[in-house]
Amino acid sequence: MKKGIALLITIGFIVILTSLIAYIFTLSNRAFDEVNNVKKRDQSAVLCSDVKKLLDSYASEIEDDKDFSTFLLGTPPFYDDRSGLGLEVEIKPLSDKININSILINKKINKNLVQFLQKICETYNILDPSFFIALVLDSIDQDSVEREALSEISLHEVKYSNGSIYNKTQFEILENYYADVVQDKNIFNVPWNQLIYFGGKNSSIVDCDRMSKEITFLLGLDSENFTGCSDLNSSKEDKEIAMKYNLKKFSKENNYDILVKMYYQVNSIKDRASFIYDMKTKKVSNFEFF
């Protein structure tokens, strides 16, 4: 009985999502007719705005972790022969990793996240952890004062921006800079995509039900036997780890970042774009083409 109800709810969510997408495309058709001769990125901005409306509508309906799991299933690809419009939306959680920008908030260093980076350096044999961490902190702060010699990349790379690590591209510049200065290529062996993401400067939670085995190990938990948030009450040590890294179950009361990737087609034009969406505030950030 319960399985049947859950299935009906899931089907209902998918029907609602599909209907919303169809409605949004109707709106998009009008917009695209009006800007038929504008650049591709202008069209992308219109479509992103429509997709955000879809996310806002759905996020308002999510009540618990089960609803959120259904949401993460995404929607089937959509294509309309008449208008030549196609869209596929891929949704992935980001808050199952560490938000690297939360290591420094309001000029205050999060010592627990420094320890996390030190553990990464130890695990992957990074030769100069202190310099690497200084690079991260000097990238996120807004001044040009070097924490260590050569640690302020913006003084040596003209196009490098301070104030945050905005995306993967900027982080790769940081990696390459470290490797060149220290002559240490071990930095490239770290599976950063599984461990960190580039969100806003806030005290983000880490979703303990969706963490990878790699990050579970680096946080100090029993990665072989850890199954999710419910295990955090099994020992005093695990409870302390949960507090240190803000490990929590999904809740609409907490900031929770997801990565939204759009693959779309407008007649013969095809492109891809992505942005970060906060499930609590419904704000969008880090929009980029990829």
VOPAGU-2260 file (C-alpha; in pm, 1 decimal, decimal comma):
REM VOPAGU-2260
SITE   aa  ch    i         X         Y         Z
SITE  MET   A    0       0,0       0,0       0,0
SITE  LYS   A    1     274,2     243,8     100,1
SITE  LYS   A    2     475,2     155,2    -213,2
SITE  GLY   A    3     168,4     222,9    -428,1
SITE  ILE   A    4     115,8     563,4    -269,1
SITE  ALA   A    5     484,3     651,1    -311,1
SITE  LEU   A    6     466,2     551,0    -678,3
SITE  LEU   A    7     159,0     765,9    -735,0
SITE  ILE   A    8     328,5    1061,3    -567,6
SITE  THR   A    9     639,5    1014,0    -782,7
SITE  ILE   A   10     430,7     992,1   -1101,9
SITE  GLY   A   11     239,6    1299,6    -990,4
SITE  PHE   A   12     560,7    1496,4    -943,4
SITE  ILE   A   13     684,4    1395,6   -1288,9
SITE  VAL   A   14     351,4    1492,3   -1448,8
SITE  ILE   A   15     361,3    1830,4   -1275,1
SITE  LEU   A   16     720,3    1889,4   -1384,9
SITE  THR   A   17     647,9    1791,9   -1745,8
SITE  SER   A   18     344,6    2018,7   -1754,0
SITE  LEU   A   19     546,2    2305,7   -1612,7
SITE  ILE   A   20     817,8    2252,8   -1873,5
SITE  ALA   A   21     559,2    2255,7   -2152,7
SITE  TYR   A   22     411,0    2577,3   -2013,3
SITE  ILE   A   23     753,5    2735,8   -1981,0
SITE  PHE   A   24     834,4    2649,6   -2339,0
SITE  THR   A   25     516,1    2827,3   -2447,1
SITE  LEU   A   26     646,0    3137,7   -2272,7
SITE  SER   A   27     990,3    3081,7   -2419,8
SITE  ASN   A   28     851,8    3057,9   -2773,9
SITE  ARG   A   29     717,0    3411,2   -2746,7
SITE  ALA   A   30    1045,7    3535,4   -2608,9
SITE  PHE   A   31    1247,4    3363,2   -2879,1
SITE  ASP   A   32    1018,3    3502,1   -3150,9
SITE  GLU   A   33    1089,2    3852,8   -3022,3
SITE  VAL   A   34    1466,4    3802,6   -3010,6
SITE  ASN   A   35    1506,2    3584,0   -3317,7
SITE  ASN   A   36    1814,2    3770,0   -3436,2
SITE  VAL   A   37    1990,6    3825,3   -3105,4
SITE  LYS   A   38    2298,0    3638,6   -2991,7
SITE  LYS   A   39    2282,9    3286,2   -2857,9
SITE  ARG   A   40    2369,3    3394,6   -2503,6
SITE  ASP   A   41    2071,0    3624,7   -2490,3
SITE  GLN   A   42    1851,2    3328,6   -2578,2
SITE  SER   A   43    2022,6    3127,9   -2305,4
SITE  ALA   A   44    1945,6    3396,8   -2049,1
SITE  VAL   A   45    1575,3    3383,9   -2137,3
SITE  LEU   A   46    1568,1    3005,4   -2108,5
SITE  CYS   A   47    1760,0    3009,1   -1779,5
SITE  SER   A   48    1506,0    3252,0   -1640,7
SITE  ASP   A   49    1225,6    3014,4   -1738,0
SITE  VAL   A   50    1402,3    2714,8   -1585,4
SITE  LYS   A   51    1450,9    2910,4   -1262,4
SITE  LYS   A   52    1074,2    2971,1   -1249,4
SITE  LEU   A   53    1026,2    2597,7   -1280,1
SITE  LEU   A   54    1270,7    2534,2    -995,8
SITE  ASP   A   55    1105,5    2798,4    -777,1
SITE  SER   A   56     768,3    2634,5    -827,4
SITE  TYR   A   57     892,9    2286,7    -746,3
SITE  ALA   A   58    1113,8    2390,8    -453,0
SITE  SER   A   59     807,5    2540,4    -285,4
SITE  GLU   A   60     642,6    2196,3    -289,1
SITE  ILE   A   61     931,4    2003,9    -132,0
SITE  GLU   A   62     867,4    1920,0     231,6
SITE  ASP   A   63    1122,2    1653,3     322,8
SITE  ASP   A   64    1416,5    1444,2     209,1
SITE  LYS   A   65    1192,2    1199,3      23,1
SITE  ASP   A   66    1046,1    1480,8    -187,6
SITE  PHE   A   67    1397,5    1608,3    -250,4
SITE  SER   A   68    1513,5    1265,2    -372,8
SITE  THR   A   69    1227,0    1266,3    -622,8
SITE  PHE   A   70    1323,7    1616,4    -732,6
SITE  LEU   A   71    1680,0    1502,2    -801,5
SITE  LEU   A   72    1549,0    1251,0   -1056,0
SITE  GLY   A   73    1499,8    1547,2   -1287,1
SITE  THR   A   74    1269,9    1540,8   -1587,9
SITE  PRO   A   75    1263,8    1351,3   -1918,8
SITE  PRO   A   76    1421,8    1533,6   -2215,8
SITE  PHE   A   77    1169,5    1753,1   -2396,5
SITE  TYR   A   78    1159,8    1837,6   -2767,8
SITE  ASP   A   79     894,5    2021,0   -2965,4
SITE  ASP   A   80     906,1    1956,3   -3343,0
SITE  ARG   A   81     686,1    2253,9   -3423,7
SITE  SER   A   82     902,6    2516,2   -3255,9
SITE  GLY   A   83    1241,3    2343,2   -3282,8
SITE  LEU   A   84    1289,7    2382,6   -2909,2
SITE  GLY   A   85    1455,1    2110,9   -2700,9
SITE  LEU   A   86    1556,9    2099,8   -2335,8
SITE  GLU   A   87    1714,8    1854,8   -2096,7
SITE  VAL   A   88    1769,5    1958,7   -1734,7
SITE  GLU   A   89    2013,4    1769,4   -1514,8
SITE  ILE   A   90    2007,4    1828,9   -1138,4
SITE  LYS   A   91    2281,9    1724,1    -897,1
SITE  PRO   A   92    2332,6    1799,6    -527,8
SITE  LEU   A   93    2634,0    2013,2    -441,3
SITE  SER   A   94    2586,8    2025,9     -65,8
SITE  ASP   A   95    2701,6    1664,9     -41,4
SITE  LYS   A   96    3051,0    1816,8     -63,1
SITE  ILE   A   97    3242,9    2094,3     112,5
SITE  ASN   A   98    3178,9    2450,1      -2,5
SITE  ILE   A   99    3538,6    2569,3     -32,6
SITE  ASN   A  100    3436,9    2936,0      -3,3
SITE  SER   A  101    3297,0    2879,1     345,8
SITE  ILE   A  102    3654,7    2835,9     473,1
SITE  LEU   A  103    3666,2    3217,2     511,8
SITE  ILE   A  104    3355,0    3413,6     609,1
SITE  ASN   A  105    3369,9    3774,6     727,5
SITE  LYS   A  106    3750,3    3747,0     759,2
SITE  LYS   A  107    3713,5    3454,7    1001,1
SITE  ILE   A  108    3891,4    3131,7     906,7
SITE  ASN   A  109    3705,0    2805,7     959,4
SITE  LYS   A  110    3974,7    2596,9    1128,3
SITE  ASN   A  111    3780,5    2276,4    1072,3
SITE  LEU   A  112    3790,4    2326,6     697,0
SITE  VAL   A  113    4161,6    2406,1     717,8
SITE  GLN   A  114    4201,9    2065,8     885,1
SITE  PHE   A  115    3997,5    1912,0     604,6
SITE  LEU   A  116    4234,8    2056,6     343,0
SITE  GLN   A  117    4532,4    1941,6     548,6
SITE  LYS   A  118    4387,6    1589,2     550,9
SITE  ILE   A  119    4352,7    1602,0     172,4
SITE  CYS   A  120    4713,7    1713,9     138,6
SITE  GLU   A  121    4829,4    1436,1     369,0
SITE  THR   A  122    4627,9    1170,4     184,9
SITE  TYR   A  123    4746,3    1271,7    -161,8
SITE  ASN   A  124    5103,0    1361,7     -65,7
SITE  ILE   A  125    5080,3    1733,2    -142,7
SITE  LEU   A  126    5431,3    1857,2     -69,9
SITE  ASP   A  127    5352,9    2206,1      62,0
SITE  PRO   A  128    5010,5    2205,8     236,4
SITE  SER   A  129    5072,8    2539,9     405,2
SITE  PHE   A  130    5134,6    2716,2      73,2
SITE  PHE   A  131    4835,5    2550,2     -92,8
SITE  ILE   A  132    4600,7    2654,6     189,8
SITE  ALA   A  133    4745,0    3007,8     177,8
SITE  LEU   A  134    4661,9    3017,6    -195,0
SITE  VAL   A  135    4302,3    2918,5    -120,4
SITE  LEU   A  136    4260,4    3176,9     155,6
SITE  ASP   A  137    4426,0    3455,2     -46,3
SITE  SER   A  138    4193,5    3377,4    -335,8
SITE  ILE   A  139    3882,9    3404,3    -118,6
SITE  ASP   A  140    3976,1    3717,8      76,7
SITE  GLN   A  141    3946,2    4060,0     -85,4
SITE  ASP   A  142    4284,7    4211,6      -5,0
SITE  SER   A  143    4618,0    4180,1    -184,0
SITE  VAL   A  144    4827,0    4095,1     120,6
SITE  GLU   A  145    5021,0    3770,3      84,3
SITE  ARG   A  146    4983,0    3518,9     365,3
SITE  GLU   A  147    5301,9    3353,7     239,7
SITE  ALA   A  148    5554,7    3452,7     -23,6
SITE  LEU   A  149    5391,4    3428,5    -370,9
SITE  SER   A  150    5055,1    3317,4    -225,8
SITE  GLU   A  151    4855,1    3609,1    -370,3
SITE  ILE   A  152    4792,1    3486,0    -724,0
SITE  SER   A  153    4625,8    3811,9    -832,2
SITE  LEU   A  154    4962,1    3988,6    -795,1
SITE  HIS   A  155    5119,5    3751,3   -1045,8
SITE  GLU   A  156    4826,0    3663,4   -1273,1
SITE  VAL   A  157    4660,9    3978,9   -1407,5
SITE  LYS   A  158    4325,4    3816,5   -1491,2
SITE  TYR   A  159    4292,9    3630,0   -1160,6
SITE  SER   A  160    4012,4    3764,5    -938,4
SITE  ASN   A  161    4004,9    3782,0    -560,1
SITE  GLY   A  162    3698,7    3767,8    -336,9
SITE  SER   A  163    3596,1    3406,6    -394,3
SITE  ILE   A  164    3685,4    3095,0    -588,6
SITE  TYR   A  165    3409,7    3138,7    -841,4
SITE  ASN   A  166    3423,6    2816,8   -1041,1
SITE  LYS   A  167    3622,2    2512,2   -1145,3
SITE  THR   A  168    3814,9    2710,5   -1408,0
SITE  GLN   A  169    3951,5    2949,8   -1147,1
SITE  PHE   A  170    4039,1    2662,1    -916,1
SITE  GLU   A  171    4231,0    2494,8   -1198,6
SITE  ILE   A  172    4435,6    2813,9   -1236,7
SITE  LEU   A  173    4512,0    2788,3    -864,9
SITE  GLU   A  174    4617,1    2423,9    -906,4
SITE  ASN   A  175    4845,1    2504,4   -1197,9
SITE  TYR   A  176    4997,3    2799,1   -1014,0
SITE  TYR   A  177    5071,4    2581,0    -710,2
SITE  ALA   A  178    5224,4    2308,2    -929,3
SITE  ASP   A  179    5449,4    2560,1   -1107,0
SITE  VAL   A  180    5571,0    2733,9    -791,4
SITE  VAL   A  181    5624,9    2421,9    -580,2
SITE  GLN   A  182    5706,4    2186,3    -867,9
SITE  ASP   A  183    5455,5    1938,3    -728,4
SITE  LYS   A  184    5219,8    1761,0    -968,2
SITE  ASN   A  185    5055,5    1558,5    -691,5
SITE  ILE   A  186    4796,7    1833,9    -667,1
SITE  PHE   A  187    4643,1    1698,1    -988,4
SITE  ASN   A  188    4580,3    1356,0    -830,1
SITE  VAL   A  189    4318,6    1489,3    -588,7
SITE  PRO   A  190    3957,2    1409,6    -697,8
SITE  TRP   A  191    3842,1    1763,3    -624,1
SITE  ASN   A  192    3506,3    1712,9    -800,8
SITE  GLN   A  193    3409,7    1462,1    -531,0
SITE  LEU   A  194    3525,3    1678,4    -242,6
SITE  ILE   A  195    3451,9    2048,1    -294,6
SITE  TYR   A  196    3232,4    2291,1    -483,0
SITE  PHE   A  197    3230,2    2668,5    -530,5
SITE  GLY   A  198    2928,6    2814,6    -352,7
SITE  GLY   A  199    2859,2    3141,4    -175,7
SITE  LYS   A  200    3015,5    3254,9     148,3
SITE  ASN   A  201    2779,2    3093,7     395,4
SITE  SER   A  202    2789,8    2822,7     658,2
SITE  SER   A  203    2659,4    2550,9     431,5
SITE  ILE   A  204    2549,0    2212,6     556,4
SITE  VAL   A  205    2702,7    1892,4     423,2
SITE  ASP   A  206    2439,5    1634,8     328,8
SITE  CYS   A  207    2545,8    1327,3     525,4
SITE  ASP   A  208    2300,3    1102,8     337,0
SITE  ARG   A  209    2459,2    1173,7      -1,4
SITE  MET   A  210    2833,3    1207,7      68,1
SITE  SER   A  211    3079,1    1001,6    -136,3
SITE  LYS   A  212    3292,3     737,2      30,7
SITE  GLU   A  213    3598,2     953,0     -40,6
SITE  ILE   A  214    3472,0    1255,9     149,7
SITE  THR   A  215    3339,8    1034,4     430,3
SITE  PHE   A  216    3691,8     899,9     480,0
SITE  LEU   A  217    3853,0    1244,9     470,8
SITE  LEU   A  218    3610,1    1376,1     732,5
SITE  GLY   A  219    3725,2    1101,3     967,8
SITE  LEU   A  220    3422,7     869,8     951,8
SITE  ASP   A  221    3425,0     494,3     892,9
SITE  SER   A  222    3390,1     510,5     515,4
SITE  GLU   A  223    3346,8     134,9     473,4
SITE  ASN   A  224    3046,3     109,0     703,9
SITE  PHE   A  225    2894,1     457,5     701,4
SITE  THR   A  226    2543,7     451,5     548,9
SITE  GLY   A  227    2408,5     798,8     621,1
SITE  CYS   A  228    2301,3    1058,2     875,0
SITE  SER   A  229    2148,9     803,5    1111,4
SITE  ASP   A  230    2497,4     659,4    1176,3
SITE  LEU   A  231    2621,4     987,0    1325,1
SITE  ASN   A  232    2460,2     904,3    1658,6
SITE  SER   A  233    2654,5     581,2    1694,6
SITE  SER   A  234    2949,4     731,1    1882,4
SITE  LYS   A  235    3071,3    1045,5    2054,5
SITE  GLU   A  236    3346,2    1086,0    1793,8
SITE  ASP   A  237    3098,1    1078,2    1505,0
SITE  LYS   A  238    2876,1    1333,8    1677,3
SITE  GLU   A  239    3176,6    1564,7    1713,0
SITE  ILE   A  240    3263,3    1524,2    1344,5
SITE  ALA   A  241    2902,9    1606,7    1253,2
SITE  MET   A  242    2922,3    1928,6    1455,0
SITE  LYS   A  243    3262,8    2027,6    1315,0
SITE  TYR   A  244    3155,6    1998,2     953,3
SITE  ASN   A  245    2785,1    2080,5     988,2
SITE  LEU   A  246    2676,4    1736,3     867,3
SITE  LYS   A  247    2297,7    1732,9     842,2
SITE  LYS   A  248    2009,6    1569,7     663,0
SITE  PHE   A  249    1840,8    1770,1     387,1
SITE  SER   A  250    1591,0    2021,4     521,6
SITE  LYS   A  251    1421,9    2313,3     352,9
SITE  GLU   A  252    1521,1    2519,0     657,0
SITE  ASN   A  253    1891,1    2501,9     559,3
SITE  ASN   A  254    2079,9    2648,2     266,4
SITE  TYR   A  255    2124,7    2366,4      17,2
SITE  ASP   A  256    2298,0    2415,3    -317,2
SITE  ILE   A  257    2224,8    2213,5    -628,1
SITE  LEU   A  258    2393,8    2225,1    -967,8
SITE  VAL   A  259    2154,4    2274,3   -1257,9
SITE  LYS   A  260    2282,2    2184,9   -1604,5
SITE  MET   A  261    2078,7    2269,3   -1913,0
SITE  TYR   A  262    2128,2    2111,5   -2252,9
SITE  TYR   A  263    1912,2    2294,0   -2502,4
SITE  GLN   A  264    1839,2    2343,5   -2868,2
SITE  VAL   A  265    1683,3    2635,7   -3050,9
SITE  ASN   A  266    1632,4    2521,1   -3410,2
SITE  SER   A  267    1985,7    2455,9   -3536,0
SITE  ILE   A  268    2153,6    2620,5   -3237,3
SITE  LYS   A  269    2263,8    2389,7   -2956,2
SITE  ASP   A  270    2434,1    2494,0   -2634,4
SITE  ARG   A  271    2484,0    2407,9   -2266,8
SITE  ALA   A  272    2477,6    2619,1   -1952,5
SITE  SER   A  273    2479,2    2568,3   -1577,8
SITE  PHE   A  274    2413,6    2754,8   -1256,2
SITE  ILE   A  275    2397,6    2695,8    -881,1
SITE  TYR   A  276    2054,8    2712,7    -717,3
SITE  ASP   A  277    1995,3    2747,3    -342,4
SITE  MET   A  278    1691,4    2541,2    -244,5
SITE  LYS   A  279    1620,9    2762,5      58,6
SITE  THR   A  280    1662,7    3114,7     -78,2
SITE  LYS   A  281    1578,8    3023,3    -441,3
SITE  LYS   A  282    1870,1    3237,5    -551,5
SITE  VAL   A  283    2084,7    3162,2    -856,3
SITE  SER   A  284    2461,4    3209,2    -874,2
SITE  ASN   A  285    2765,4    3102,5   -1075,0
SITE  PHE   A  286    2594,0    3104,0   -1413,9
SITE  GLU   A  287    2828,8    2981,1   -1686,4
SITE  PHE   A  288    2848,8    2811,0   -2022,7
SITE  PHE   A  289    3035,6    2481,7   -2039,5
